[in-house]
Amino acid sequence: MRVHFHGAAGEVTGSLHEVEAAGKRLLLDCGMIQGSPEAEHRNTEPFPFEPTALDALVISHAHIDHIGRVPLLVKRGFRGPIHAQAATADLMAIMLLDAASIAESEAERGNRHRRAGEPRLLPLYTRDDVNAAMAQVRPLPYDTRKAILAGVEIAFREAGHILGSSAVELWADGRKLVFSGDLGPKGTPILRDPAPIDAADLVLMESTYGDRNHRERADTIRELGRILDEAWRDGGNVLIPAFAVGRSQELLYWFALHADEWNLSRWKIYLDSPMAAKVIGVYQRHHELFDPPARAAWAHRPSPFTMSNLHVAQSPQESIAINQVERGAIIIAGSGMANAGRIVHHLKHNLSRHEAHVVFVGYQGEGTLGRRLVNGAKWARIHGRDYRVNAQVHTVGGLSAHADQQGLIEWYGHIEGHPSLVLVHGEDLAREALAGEIGERFGTDVTLARPGMTLNVGGD
């Protein structure tokens, strides 16, 4: 068995790993590269392998940096099965259709303004391409070992990152490869904790927060309540960039749980996402994946998705209307890194207001507007125009959907024999810190994946 590393190998987006085993070739994830315009342009480049030569694709979870190029892979000739956990399969269609719609709209907008002689812009893929890709998806439940190709078996284990997120166990050639996908922290509301893995010959593990530990979640929730109180006194709006799957649902969970304590009835809460209602529907259909407290909460009180002052904006007109509200609005909108989506338009209308507050509740990738704002930028360029940043910017780190350094070490530490480890999905400072800690604690051989690198599993 051999692993070729193509994406998320020194960065936190574009997950893409190729496995050769039992005479077959398969992919682990096929994610979108996100960040600066230069980084995102790499999505248009040819894959570093021939799509028609692949036999299968295995998906860890439904975030765009792990699935965003799946329709492009199919468009370029991949015809094999796409295996995903059942909830992930439901979310994939929603996420990919939204990505295609955005790509089509941006191409149309660009073509309206292109100069004479410039080539016509084409979307990376269309909604028809998404539908073609989804026809190849094969849903699988958790904890079921299944042969997906002759001589190749997989099983999905709970990863605790978003609904349906999975660590992948893969058996072939007498060896076992484990791919963590993205791991969540213990105690995330709604989700179950990551499942322990018993053994492996090689582990590919994410390292997004490999160099730091999160604040206690309880402290973070108290901070969020204080920010909302401060924002109400200042008389402005609160903008929260958040991905439509995972973070948005967690925020609504905390809002519902603390509605009285935080006096949330005075606010209008907007979930501004064309995906929101559909994603909520997936959550409602998969109660069996909730942790016990969430199942109990759903059974004995109204769902967080049905709060009386929650407004789900689906149409562009509904989204535009929110910008007429100058105070008293909590606006949750994608994307989570503020590099695209409806949150960008709300930032245009609020960044220059001293009374406004912007709250970042997740990782901000290099080259994104979110990273620049977190780093204290005084000006923000949006759609070709510069906006002065007068709003108060907050970073609330304890709500991360990724395990921190200690969580990653604990998850890896459960694996018998502490096998060889490859760190993926992390920037170098984070990976180097985590490699040092794990190497010192367990004596493990730790490799930092690089694009183009190939490793043999088990030294064969």
KATAWO-V625189 format. One record per pair of residues at least 6 apart in sequence whose ideal C-beta (glycine too) atoms are under 8 Angstrom apart, sorted by the first residue. I is the first residue (numbers start at 0). J is the second residue. Records with the same first field share a line. If there is no record, write none. Layout:
I = J, J
This chain:
0 = 18, 19, 20, 171, 172, 174, 176, 455, 456, 457, 459
1 = 18, 19, 20, 453, 454, 455, 456
2 = 16, 17, 18, 19, 176, 201, 203, 421, 453, 454, 456
3 = 16, 17, 18, 19, 47, 48, 451, 452, 453
4 = 16, 17, 421, 423, 448, 449, 450, 451, 452, 453, 454
5 = 15, 16, 17, 46, 47, 48, 450, 451
6 = 12, 13, 14, 15, 16, 28, 30, 32, 450
7 = 13, 14, 15, 16, 28, 30, 64, 423, 424, 448
8 = 423, 448, 449, 450, 452
9 = 425, 426, 427, 430, 447, 448, 449, 450
10 = 32, 34, 38, 364, 365, 424, 426
11 = 64, 207, 362, 364, 424, 425, 426
12 = 30, 31, 32, 33, 34, 38, 64, 364
13 = 30, 31, 32, 33, 41, 42, 64, 68
14 = 27, 28, 29, 30, 59, 64, 65, 423, 424
15 = 26, 27, 28, 29, 30, 68
16 = 26, 27, 28, 178, 203, 423
17 = 24, 25, 26, 27, 48, 53
18 = 24, 25, 26, 27, 169, 171, 176
20 = 150, 151, 169, 171, 172, 174
21 = 148, 149, 150, 151, 171, 172
22 = 149, 150
23 = 54, 55, 148, 149, 150, 151, 171
24 = 48, 52, 53, 54
25 = 53, 54, 55, 56, 57, 79, 147, 148, 151
26 = 53, 55, 56, 57, 72
27 = 57, 59, 167, 169, 178, 203
28 = 57, 58, 59, 65, 66, 180
29 = 56, 58, 65, 66, 67, 68, 69, 71, 72
30 = 62, 63, 64, 65, 66, 67, 68
31 = 39, 42, 63, 64, 66, 67, 68, 98
32 = 38, 39, 41, 42, 64
33 = 39, 63, 64, 67, 336, 338, 364, 367
34 = 338, 364, 365, 366, 367
35 = 365, 366, 367
37 = 366
38 = 366
42 = 67, 68, 71, 123
43 = 123
46 = 72, 75
47 = 450, 451
49 = 76
50 = 72, 73, 75, 76, 77
51 = 76, 77, 78
53 = 72, 77, 79
54 = 79, 148
55 = 79, 80, 81, 82, 147, 148, 151
56 = 69, 72, 77, 79, 80, 81, 82
57 = 81, 82, 83, 147, 153, 167, 169
58 = 65, 66, 69, 81, 82, 83, 84, 87, 91
59 = 65, 87, 158, 164, 165, 166, 167, 178, 179, 180, 181
60 = 66, 84, 87, 158, 160, 161, 163, 164, 165, 180, 181
61 = 83, 87, 90, 91, 94, 161, 163, 164, 244
62 = 94, 161, 181, 242, 244, 245
63 = 94, 98
65 = 180, 181
66 = 91, 94, 95
67 = 94, 95, 98
68 = 123
69 = 81, 91, 95, 132
70 = 95, 99, 124, 128, 129, 131, 132
71 = 123, 124, 128
72 = 132
73 = 128, 131, 132, 135
74 = 124, 128, 131
77 = 135
78 = 135
79 = 135
80 = 135, 136, 137, 147
81 = 132, 135, 136, 137
82 = 136, 137, 139, 147, 153
83 = 91, 136, 137, 138, 139, 163
84 = 138, 139, 140, 141, 155, 163, 164, 165
85 = 138, 139, 140, 163, 285
86 = 162, 163, 281, 285, 288
87 = 138, 162, 163, 164, 165
88 = 136, 137, 138, 163
89 = 138, 163, 281, 284, 285
90 = 161, 162, 163, 244, 278, 281
91 = 133, 136
92 = 129, 133
93 = 243, 244, 274, 277, 278, 281
94 = 243, 244, 274
95 = 129, 132, 133
96 = 126, 129
97 = 243, 273, 274
98 = 129
99 = 122, 124, 125, 126, 128, 129
100 = 126, 273
101 = 339, 340
102 = 122, 123, 124, 125
103 = 122, 125, 126
105 = 120, 122
106 = 120, 121, 122
109 = 120
110 = 119, 120
113 = 119, 120
139 = 145, 153, 155
140 = 155
141 = 155, 156, 157, 165
142 = 154, 155, 156, 194
143 = 154, 155
144 = 152, 153, 154, 168, 170
145 = 152, 153, 154
146 = 152
147 = 153
150 = 171, 172
151 = 169, 170, 171
152 = 169, 170, 171
153 = 167, 168, 169, 170
154 = 167, 168
155 = 165, 166, 167, 168
156 = 165, 166, 167, 168, 193, 194, 196
157 = 164, 165, 166, 191, 192, 193, 194
158 = 164, 165, 166, 179, 180, 181, 182, 183, 193, 194
159 = 182, 183, 184, 185, 187, 190, 191, 192, 193, 402
160 = 180, 181, 182, 183, 190, 193, 245, 400, 401
161 = 181, 183, 190, 244, 245, 400
162 = 189, 190, 244, 245, 248, 281, 282, 285, 288
163 = 285, 288
164 = 180, 181, 183, 190
165 = 180
166 = 177, 178, 179, 180, 182, 193, 194, 196
167 = 177, 178, 180
168 = 175, 176, 177, 196, 199
169 = 175, 176, 177, 178
170 = 176
172 = 456, 459
174 = 200, 201, 456, 457, 459
175 = 198, 199, 200
176 = 199, 200, 201, 202, 203, 456
177 = 196, 199, 201, 202, 203, 414
178 = 202, 203
179 = 202, 203, 204, 205, 410
180 = 205
181 = 205, 207, 400, 401, 424
182 = 193, 204, 205, 401, 402, 406, 407, 410
183 = 190, 192, 193, 400, 401, 402
184 = 213, 216, 399, 400, 401, 402, 403, 406
185 = 192, 193, 402, 406
186 = 192, 216
187 = 249, 400
188 = 249, 252, 253, 290, 292, 293
189 = 248, 249, 252, 282, 289, 290, 293
190 = 288, 289, 290, 293
191 = 288, 289, 290
192 = 290
193 = 402, 410
195 = 410, 413, 414
196 = 202, 410, 413, 414
197 = 413, 414, 415
198 = 414, 415, 416, 418
199 = 414, 418
200 = 418, 419, 456, 457
201 = 418, 419, 420, 421, 454, 456, 457
202 = 411, 414, 418, 419, 420, 421
203 = 421, 423, 448
204 = 407, 410, 411, 420, 421, 422, 423
205 = 401, 407, 422, 423, 424, 425
206 = 407, 422, 423, 424, 425, 429, 430, 433
207 = 362, 401, 424, 425, 429
208 = 362, 399, 401, 402, 403, 404, 407, 429
209 = 404, 407, 422, 425, 429, 430, 432, 433, 434
210 = 404, 428, 429, 431, 432, 433
211 = 403, 404, 429
212 = 403, 404, 405
213 = 219, 396, 397, 399, 403
214 = 396, 397
215 = 397
216 = 397, 398
218 = 397
219 = 395, 396, 397, 398
220 = 253, 257, 397
222 = 395, 397
223 = 253, 358, 395, 398
224 = 257, 260, 261
226 = 237, 356, 358, 393, 395
227 = 237, 261, 263, 266, 329
228 = 261
229 = 356
230 = 236, 237, 354, 355, 356
231 = 262, 265, 266, 327
233 = 353, 354, 355, 356, 391
234 = 326, 354
235 = 325, 326, 349, 352, 353, 354, 355, 356, 390
236 = 324, 325, 326, 327, 328, 329, 330, 345, 349, 352, 355, 356
237 = 328, 329, 330, 355, 356, 357, 358
238 = 330, 332, 342, 345, 346, 349, 355, 356, 357, 358, 390
239 = 250, 329, 330, 331, 332, 357, 358, 359, 360
240 = 332, 333, 334, 335, 336, 337, 342, 357, 359, 360, 361, 369
241 = 247, 250, 331, 332, 333, 335, 360, 361
242 = 333, 334, 335, 361
243 = 272, 274, 275, 278, 333
244 = 274, 278
245 = 400
246 = 335, 360, 361, 398, 400
247 = 270, 272, 275, 278, 331, 333
248 = 278, 279, 282, 303, 304
249 = 398, 400
250 = 331, 360, 398
251 = 268, 270, 303, 304, 306, 309, 331
252 = 293, 303
254 = 261, 263, 268, 303, 306, 329
255 = 300, 301, 302, 303, 306
256 = 296, 303
257 = 263
258 = 264, 306
263 = 306, 308
264 = 307, 308
265 = 327
266 = 308, 327, 328, 329
267 = 308, 310, 324, 327, 328, 329
268 = 306, 308, 309, 310, 328, 329, 331
269 = 309, 310, 311, 312, 321, 328, 329, 330, 331, 332
270 = 309, 310, 311, 312, 331, 332
271 = 312, 317, 318, 321, 330, 331, 332, 341, 342, 345
272 = 278, 311, 312, 313, 331, 332, 333, 340, 341
273 = 313, 314
274 = 333
275 = 311, 312, 313
276 = 311, 313
279 = 304, 311
282 = 304
283 = 302, 304
286 = 294, 297
289 = 297
310 = 317
312 = 318, 320, 321, 341
318 = 332, 341, 344
319 = 344
321 = 328, 330, 345
322 = 344, 345, 348
326 = 354
330 = 342, 345
332 = 340, 341, 342, 345
333 = 339, 340, 341, 342
334 = 340, 342
335 = 360, 361, 369
336 = 361, 362, 363, 364, 367, 368, 369, 370
337 = 343, 346, 363, 367, 368, 369, 372
338 = 364, 366, 367, 368, 369
343 = 368, 381, 382
346 = 357, 368, 379, 381, 386
347 = 381, 382, 384, 386
349 = 355, 357, 390
350 = 357, 379, 386, 387, 388, 389, 390
351 = 386, 387, 388, 389, 390
352 = 389, 390
353 = 389, 390
355 = 389, 390, 391
356 = 390, 391, 392, 393
357 = 372, 390, 391, 392, 393
358 = 393, 395
359 = 369, 372, 373, 392, 393, 394, 395
360 = 395, 398, 399
361 = 398, 399, 400
362 = 399, 401
363 = 369, 370, 372, 373
364 = 370
365 = 426
368 = 379, 381
371 = 379
372 = 379, 388, 392
373 = 392, 394
375 = 392
376 = 388
377 = 387, 388
378 = 385, 386, 387, 388
379 = 385, 386, 388
380 = 386
402 = 410
404 = 432, 433, 436
407 = 433
408 = 433, 436, 437, 440
411 = 417, 420, 437, 441, 443
412 = 440, 441
417 = 441, 442, 443
418 = 443
419 = 443, 444, 445, 446
420 = 437, 443, 444, 445, 446
421 = 445, 446, 447, 448, 454
422 = 430, 433, 434, 445, 446, 447, 448
423 = 448
425 = 433
427 = 447
430 = 447
431 = 447
433 = 445
434 = 445, 447
437 = 443, 445
438 = 444, 445
446 = 452, 454
